[in-house]
Amino acid sequence: MPIKGSRVRSAVMWNALRGVLDRIAPEAGQSDVVDVGGGTGGFAVPLAELGHRVTVVDANPDALAALERRAAESGVSVRAVQGDAVDLPDLLGPDAADLVLCHSVLEYVDDPGAAMAALAGTVRPGGSVSVLVAGQVAAALHRALSGHFDDARMVLTGTSGRWGEGDRMPRRFTRETLSELVRGSGLRVAELHGVRIFADLVPNGLQEGDAGSADALLALESVAAVHPVLRDLATQLHLVADRLPSAEGLGGRPPRGSKP
Ligand SMILES: C[S@@+](CC[C@H](N)C(=O)[O-])C[C@H]1O[C@@H](n2cnc3c(N)ncnc32)[C@H](O)[C@@H]1O
């Protein structure tokens, strides 16, 4: 069956997540997964369907209500906890998860460094954190390709990667700024993928033009995702970070409210 555009857009992400889960739970056993800012369960519900124990922490009670409905319709159980990302250690306790997801959230939080430290304190030694963020370079590319050249310049020169007051995205990241944020929390950067490189540049008509083109695009995306130049142009940057299995403490900033 040909792969439709939306699946091409998410395939790189899911391939990476499957790789992380295989590493964490090689015998296909259950893992404890915490999805921070998991919203209505776009990742949480499929992960629960795979058999993992999933908790979603989200600030928005309406999103959590929709998540609970979606989980019920899929016949799975997902724990929903209302709260802020920076309060994870208080909400769930330390070392609560084998895998922590934080997808499309760091763009919106008040203090990304504090949120990242909270994620790092929630993942167990030997576990991983999966972070997905909006890419700054891609935003400049897309604004320029639609004729908004001043916007594109502002995205590239401003520190938060925005094109001004009309830009609804509070901040974007480059490979460098994201990696620095993750390393500051004491985690080790393990993998970085570009998600949606060509898929967001090629018109939909070409992506689904014939039976083979979506499959060929997916194969291209998978190669480009880890290409040292092309991955930086992706609409989203996906980073997998590991908490080392040793007994060493996290070297980064302590979560909010923790004792020095
Ligand atoms: C763009 S949605 C992403 C949803 C989901 N992670 C996904 O990738 O489909 C952002 C989510 O983050 C949540 N959020 C924003 N700021 C948050 C914070 N400080 N703490 C917890 N959740 C937050 C929002 O309520 C929303 O559900």
The ligand as an ORCA input file, in Angstrom:
! r2SCAN-3c Opt
* xyz 0 1
  C       1.813     21.430     20.180
  S       1.118     20.460     21.428
  C       2.047     18.952     21.263
  C       1.254     17.747     21.668
  C       1.999     16.397     21.524
  N       3.227     16.378     22.308
  C       2.289     16.067     20.079
  O       3.466     16.094     19.685
  O       1.350     15.790     19.348
  C       1.834     21.190     22.895
  C       1.295     20.579     24.185
  O       2.121     21.018     25.266
  C       1.317     21.373     26.356
  N       2.100     22.319     27.168
  C       2.501     23.568     26.830
  N       3.240     24.115     27.813
  C       3.318     23.172     28.793
  C       3.957     23.130     30.053
  N       4.661     24.177     30.526
  N       3.847     22.017     30.798
  C       3.121     20.953     30.351
  N       2.489     20.944     29.161
  C       2.587     22.029     28.384
  C       0.059     21.965     25.723
  O      -1.036     21.941     26.587
  C      -0.123     21.035     24.515
  O      -0.920     19.925     24.833
*
